[in-house]
Amino acid sequence: MRKRVLVNGISFNLGGSITVIRHLLDALLNQDQEYEYHLLVPGSISSVFSGFDQSRIRLIPFSAFSKETLWVERLLSEQVFSPIRLCFKKYDLVFSMGGVAILASPIPQVLMYQNMAPFEPKVVASAPHNKRLRLWLLKQIGIVSGRLSQKIIFLSRYAQRSIVPLLKNKANDSYCIYLGHDPLFSPLAANNPKARQMLQSLGIKPPYLLCVSHFYHYKNLKQLVIAFAKALPHIPQNIQLAMVGAEHEKDYAQEVRKAVSEWGIWNRVVFTGAVPYEKMPGIYANALAFFFPSTVETFPNILLEAMASGAPAFASGLGPIPEIARSGVFYFDPNDVDEMARVIRLAVENEGLRQTLRKEGIKRARQFSWKRMAQEVLSVFDETLKVSPLKRTTKG
């Protein structure tokens, strides 16, 4: 009889978390036949899993949620609805992938942290006042979740070092497991005829510098815009800055747009909004250079996508970014706008550097594997349930 895992994805409503759960589940299904997965997810994202093996994937859509549902509503439902379901259904394990455990879970639980922002004091201090309480509460719940879970998965050693000391005697129950690289992201995407048409439809005209990020204050997008404005007198007049991502923090998005207006560079900056995942490879692959100025990350998955696509990458040197990217990136201080401006100029002028970063980035990105991540996660499941390692298949 298969072991049944309740995957707690009730808080998933953004692209990054959906990407992780989709790729990881696909890899888990390919690596063993002994587990089946029951997904507790918002009804708004249930279609993401329609192509999976339905004999081993059971969807439990929570239709009360939409993308606009307040986070506190999700949190309360997670802690009320989920324990009730666990009492009436037979599961062997809970896998909470959003950094918040089901606190009243009567069965063993594996917790995965995907959000470092609540654990970074500088990020919390710089957050808008109406966001600080949320971050503080998420940190407290995250600490309690880690203490109550049997095993804990971190996506970088940086995150592991930062959070484990808060959890009391959990060092031996914590694991660092990296995310994988999606083969969809490849330099070959640059030659796709549809890529140029898509760029045109988005208002992006090569050559362009690219930044891909949802709009949150800690992503440092305003500072990148200012740095770009300062670099403009020293770079060719036909170079654009393309900013791709959903404007989740509306107030911060307005700040970014205000900076564009104040510096008078509306003709040089393009805001595309959110772009479907499957259309991103061509955007990355055709970029002159990719900029990633984030001040906090758990695992810089977007940066890895850019590197895999052959985009020369220039990134913040904070947090786990050097740990993950290593020599595949040219680093800068995201808190120094003048330094960023100099790096933008360097990225445009130095073709040799771009070629080196392209080569090193592709090489580094290929070292990350969803298959390997799935194997390591399954080992954590086995250890949590105190069973012998299961025989794994290798279909991919």
VMD Tcl script that draws the C-alpha trace (Angstrom):
set ca {
  {0.00 0.00 0.00}
  {1.30 3.43 -0.93}
  {2.17 5.95 1.74}
  {-0.07 9.01 1.58}
  {1.39 12.50 1.82}
  {-0.77 15.56 2.40}
  {1.00 18.41 0.58}
  {0.08 21.61 2.37}
  {0.10 24.24 -0.36}
  {-2.80 26.29 0.91}
  {-0.78 29.52 0.89}
  {0.45 29.12 -2.70}
  {-0.81 31.90 -4.94}
  {2.33 33.30 -6.58}
  {4.40 32.19 -9.55}
  {7.54 31.16 -7.68}
  {5.89 28.83 -5.21}
  {3.71 27.30 -7.94}
  {6.79 26.68 -10.08}
  {8.49 24.86 -7.22}
  {5.56 22.61 -6.32}
  {4.85 21.75 -9.96}
  {8.42 20.76 -10.81}
  {9.08 18.99 -7.54}
  {5.90 16.90 -7.72}
  {6.66 15.90 -11.28}
  {10.13 14.76 -10.22}
  {8.80 12.96 -7.12}
  {6.36 10.96 -9.24}
  {9.18 9.95 -11.58}
  {11.50 8.82 -8.79}
  {9.37 6.36 -6.81}
  {6.13 4.39 -6.83}
  {5.62 4.17 -3.07}
  {4.12 7.56 -2.26}
  {0.92 9.26 -3.38}
  {0.26 12.94 -2.90}
  {-2.92 14.74 -1.87}
  {-2.58 18.44 -2.70}
  {-4.34 20.98 -0.51}
  {-4.18 24.06 -2.74}
  {-6.25 27.14 -3.61}
  {-8.87 26.31 -6.22}
  {-7.48 29.10 -8.41}
  {-4.29 27.11 -9.15}
  {-5.70 23.57 -9.31}
  {-5.53 23.55 -13.14}
  {-1.71 23.61 -12.86}
  {-1.81 19.94 -11.87}
  {-4.29 18.67 -14.47}
  {-1.62 16.84 -16.49}
  {-0.25 14.79 -13.59}
  {-0.76 11.07 -12.97}
  {-4.19 11.17 -11.35}
  {-3.70 7.74 -9.77}
  {-1.05 9.23 -7.50}
  {-2.09 12.89 -7.34}
  {-5.33 13.86 -5.62}
  {-6.37 17.49 -5.65}
  {-8.12 19.02 -2.65}
  {-8.94 22.47 -4.03}
  {-9.91 25.01 -1.42}
  {-12.22 27.12 -3.55}
  {-12.75 29.79 -0.92}
  {-9.44 31.29 -1.99}
  {-8.66 33.56 -4.91}
  {-5.49 35.48 -5.69}
  {-6.96 38.45 -3.81}
  {-7.67 36.53 -0.60}
  {-5.98 38.15 2.40}
  {-2.97 36.28 3.76}
  {-4.46 36.18 7.24}
  {-7.53 34.36 5.88}
  {-5.28 31.78 4.28}
  {-3.34 31.38 7.49}
  {-6.43 30.85 9.62}
  {-7.90 28.38 7.15}
  {-4.60 26.51 7.04}
  {-4.67 26.07 10.80}
  {-8.39 25.18 11.05}
  {-9.38 23.37 7.86}
  {-6.21 21.27 7.53}
  {-6.22 19.69 11.03}
  {-9.91 18.77 10.60}
  {-9.09 16.99 7.37}
  {-6.18 15.17 9.00}
  {-8.51 13.88 11.70}
  {-10.91 12.34 9.20}
  {-8.49 11.09 6.53}
  {-5.63 8.64 6.86}
  {-2.29 10.19 5.95}
  {1.22 9.07 6.79}
  {2.97 12.43 6.42}
  {2.36 16.15 5.99}
  {4.65 18.11 3.67}
  {4.21 21.85 4.36}
  {6.03 23.66 1.56}
  {5.28 27.27 2.45}
  {7.29 27.67 5.65}
  {4.19 27.43 7.86}
  {3.36 24.08 9.43}
  {-0.06 22.73 10.31}
  {0.48 23.43 13.99}
  {-2.08 20.93 15.29}
  {-1.05 18.13 12.96}
  {-1.42 14.73 14.66}
  {0.99 13.06 12.20}
  {4.68 13.60 11.32}
  {5.45 16.71 9.33}
  {8.22 17.87 7.00}
  {8.52 21.65 6.67}
  {10.11 23.57 3.79}
  {11.04 27.26 4.14}
  {10.58 29.29 0.95}
  {10.53 32.85 2.30}
  {13.51 34.48 4.00}
  {12.05 37.99 4.16}
  {10.53 37.65 7.67}
  {13.92 36.52 9.01}
  {15.95 39.43 7.62}
  {15.91 42.36 10.13}
  {16.97 44.93 7.52}
  {14.19 43.83 5.19}
  {11.60 44.08 7.96}
  {12.91 47.50 9.02}
  {12.70 48.84 5.46}
  {9.20 47.44 4.84}
  {6.18 49.76 4.67}
  {4.56 50.15 8.10}
  {1.50 48.18 7.03}
  {3.72 45.22 6.07}
  {5.88 45.01 9.20}
  {3.28 43.36 11.40}
  {2.70 40.70 8.74}
  {6.44 39.96 8.46}
  {6.82 39.84 12.25}
  {3.89 37.46 12.60}
  {5.16 35.23 9.79}
  {8.52 35.02 11.54}
  {6.95 33.97 14.84}
  {4.75 31.37 13.15}
  {7.73 30.20 11.12}
  {9.78 29.65 14.28}
  {6.97 27.71 15.98}
  {6.46 25.70 12.79}
  {10.11 24.69 12.68}
  {10.13 23.66 16.33}
  {7.03 21.49 15.88}
  {8.07 19.79 12.63}
  {9.95 16.51 12.64}
  {12.21 17.45 9.71}
  {13.02 20.77 8.05}
  {14.18 21.47 4.49}
  {16.05 24.64 3.59}
  {16.72 25.70 0.00}
  {20.14 27.19 0.73}
  {22.80 26.89 3.40}
  {22.40 30.60 3.98}
  {18.77 30.09 4.97}
  {19.72 27.09 7.08}
  {22.39 29.05 8.98}
  {20.02 31.98 9.49}
  {16.98 30.10 10.80}
  {18.20 26.93 12.56}
  {19.57 28.84 15.61}
  {16.02 30.09 16.26}
  {14.52 26.61 16.32}
  {16.13 25.03 19.42}
  {17.85 21.66 18.96}
  {16.81 21.22 15.32}
  {20.24 21.25 13.68}
  {20.30 17.47 13.25}
  {16.81 17.48 11.77}
  {17.52 20.10 9.11}
  {18.60 19.56 5.51}
  {19.80 21.83 2.71}
  {18.30 20.75 -0.61}
  {18.68 22.93 -3.69}
  {15.98 23.51 -6.29}
  {16.45 22.26 -9.84}
  {17.02 23.72 -13.28}
  {14.23 23.55 -15.85}
  {15.57 22.51 -19.31}
  {12.95 24.83 -20.82}
  {15.43 27.64 -20.12}
  {18.17 27.38 -22.72}
  {20.23 29.68 -24.97}
  {18.46 28.02 -27.91}
  {15.33 29.98 -26.98}
  {16.97 33.09 -28.46}
  {16.51 31.64 -31.95}
  {12.84 30.83 -31.57}
  {10.95 32.85 -34.24}
  {8.09 33.44 -31.81}
  {10.45 35.04 -29.30}
  {11.00 38.17 -31.40}
  {7.26 38.52 -32.02}
  {6.60 38.21 -28.30}
  {9.22 40.84 -27.45}
  {7.61 43.19 -29.93}
  {4.17 42.59 -28.42}
  {5.55 43.50 -24.99}
  {7.20 46.68 -26.27}
  {10.72 45.34 -25.72}
  {13.25 46.31 -28.40}
  {16.73 44.70 -28.38}
  {19.28 45.50 -27.17}
  {17.84 45.55 -23.67}
  {18.84 45.01 -20.07}
  {16.43 42.72 -18.25}
  {15.13 42.51 -14.69}
  {12.58 39.83 -13.78}
  {10.91 40.13 -10.39}
  {7.58 40.61 -8.70}
  {7.35 44.11 -7.24}
  {8.27 43.89 -3.54}
  {10.28 46.50 -1.67}
  {13.10 44.08 -0.87}
  {13.62 43.31 -4.57}
  {15.31 46.72 -4.83}
  {13.77 47.66 -8.18}
  {13.58 51.38 -7.48}
  {17.33 51.50 -6.87}
  {17.93 49.65 -10.15}
  {15.86 52.23 -12.03}
  {17.85 55.07 -10.49}
  {21.14 53.31 -11.26}
  {20.01 52.82 -14.87}
  {19.15 56.53 -15.13}
  {22.60 57.46 -13.83}
  {24.27 55.14 -16.34}
  {22.33 56.45 -19.36}
  {24.75 59.26 -20.32}
  {27.47 56.64 -20.75}
  {25.64 53.92 -22.74}
  {24.09 53.83 -26.24}
  {20.75 55.59 -26.62}
  {18.98 52.52 -28.02}
  {19.34 50.39 -24.86}
  {16.20 49.78 -22.82}
  {15.59 48.45 -19.33}
  {12.82 45.82 -19.44}
  {11.16 45.10 -16.10}
  {9.07 41.92 -16.11}
  {6.88 40.96 -13.16}
  {3.57 41.36 -11.41}
  {3.08 44.49 -9.30}
  {2.05 42.75 -6.07}
  {2.98 45.63 -3.75}
  {1.00 48.39 -5.45}
  {2.48 51.18 -3.34}
  {6.02 50.07 -4.11}
  {5.21 49.73 -7.82}
  {4.08 53.35 -7.72}
  {7.40 54.33 -6.13}
  {9.28 52.61 -8.96}
  {7.16 54.35 -11.60}
  {7.61 57.68 -9.80}
  {11.38 57.24 -9.98}
  {11.10 56.66 -13.73}
  {9.11 59.89 -14.05}
  {11.42 61.94 -11.85}
  {14.45 60.89 -13.87}
  {12.60 61.46 -17.16}
  {13.36 58.03 -18.61}
  {9.91 56.73 -19.63}
  {11.22 56.25 -23.17}
  {13.95 53.91 -21.89}
  {12.08 51.71 -19.36}
  {9.43 49.12 -20.23}
  {7.06 47.61 -17.65}
  {5.52 44.43 -19.07}
  {3.58 43.17 -16.05}
  {3.40 39.43 -15.44}
  {4.39 37.17 -18.35}
  {3.41 33.48 -18.58}
  {6.17 31.11 -17.44}
  {6.40 29.29 -20.77}
  {7.11 32.56 -22.60}
  {10.02 33.60 -20.38}
  {12.89 31.62 -22.03}
  {12.95 33.86 -25.12}
  {12.92 37.01 -22.99}
  {15.89 35.82 -20.94}
  {17.87 34.45 -23.90}
  {17.67 37.64 -25.98}
  {18.72 39.99 -23.18}
  {22.00 41.86 -23.52}
  {22.43 41.39 -19.76}
  {20.30 40.36 -16.79}
  {20.20 42.34 -13.53}
  {19.11 40.89 -10.19}
  {19.35 43.54 -7.42}
  {17.40 41.67 -4.73}
  {18.37 42.20 -1.08}
  {16.88 38.93 0.21}
  {16.35 35.48 -1.28}
  {15.88 31.95 -0.06}
  {16.97 30.45 -3.38}
  {17.36 32.78 -6.40}
  {15.40 30.66 -8.87}
  {14.81 33.52 -11.32}
  {18.54 34.18 -11.45}
  {19.13 30.50 -12.21}
  {16.61 30.70 -15.08}
  {18.47 33.68 -16.56}
  {21.84 31.95 -16.26}
  {20.52 28.76 -17.86}
  {19.14 30.85 -20.74}
  {22.56 32.31 -21.50}
  {21.82 35.83 -20.25}
  {25.01 37.40 -18.81}
  {24.02 37.84 -15.16}
  {24.86 40.74 -12.82}
  {23.49 40.30 -9.31}
  {23.43 41.36 -5.70}
  {26.13 39.78 -3.58}
  {23.85 39.35 -0.57}
  {22.35 36.25 1.05}
  {22.54 32.92 -0.77}
  {23.13 34.39 -4.23}
  {26.93 33.79 -4.29}
  {26.34 30.34 -2.80}
  {24.08 29.37 -5.68}
  {25.53 31.31 -8.63}
  {29.26 31.20 -7.78}
  {31.37 32.28 -10.79}
  {28.32 32.46 -13.06}
  {27.54 36.02 -11.95}
  {29.22 39.42 -11.63}
  {28.34 40.76 -8.18}
  {27.55 44.25 -6.92}
  {26.37 45.93 -3.73}
  {22.60 46.43 -4.16}
  {22.62 49.17 -1.53}
  {25.06 51.33 -3.54}
  {23.24 52.97 -6.46}
  {26.42 54.51 -7.88}
  {28.14 51.13 -7.91}
  {25.15 49.63 -9.70}
  {25.33 52.41 -12.29}
  {29.01 51.62 -12.90}
  {28.19 47.92 -13.26}
  {25.42 48.69 -15.76}
  {27.93 50.63 -17.82}
  {30.43 47.75 -17.53}
  {27.79 45.23 -18.61}
  {27.01 47.23 -21.75}
  {30.59 48.07 -22.71}
  {32.46 44.83 -21.94}
  {31.49 42.16 -24.44}
  {34.28 39.87 -23.24}
  {32.87 39.91 -19.72}
  {29.40 39.15 -21.06}
  {30.71 36.16 -22.99}
  {32.51 34.83 -19.92}
  {29.44 35.22 -17.73}
  {27.25 33.58 -20.37}
  {29.53 30.53 -20.48}
  {29.98 30.28 -16.70}
  {26.28 30.88 -16.03}
  {25.12 28.09 -18.32}
  {27.68 25.73 -16.82}
  {26.66 26.51 -13.25}
  {22.90 26.34 -13.90}
  {23.19 22.85 -15.33}
  {24.47 21.56 -11.99}
  {20.99 21.93 -10.46}
  {18.54 19.10 -10.96}
  {14.90 18.54 -10.01}
  {15.59 14.80 -10.14}
  {18.32 15.12 -7.51}
  {16.12 17.35 -5.38}
  {13.31 14.78 -5.52}
  {15.66 11.98 -4.48}
  {16.87 14.01 -1.50}
  {13.33 14.99 -0.48}
  {12.23 11.35 -0.65}
  {15.14 10.43 1.63}
  {13.86 13.00 4.13}
  {10.37 11.46 3.90}
  {11.83 8.00 4.54}
  {13.85 9.24 7.49}
  {10.82 11.02 8.96}
  {8.78 7.82 8.77}
  {11.75 5.74 9.93}
  {11.58 3.34 7.01}
  {14.29 1.82 4.85}
  {15.09 3.82 1.70}
  {12.67 2.86 -1.05}
  {13.72 1.64 -4.47}
  {13.63 4.61 -6.79}
  {12.92 4.66 -10.46}
  {14.95 6.87 -12.80}
  {12.54 8.00 -15.49}
  {13.91 11.44 -16.10}
}
mol new
graphics top color blue
foreach p $ca { graphics top sphere $p radius 0.5 }
foreach p [lrange $ca 0 end-1] q [lrange $ca 1 end] { graphics top cylinder $p $q radius 0.2 }
display resetview
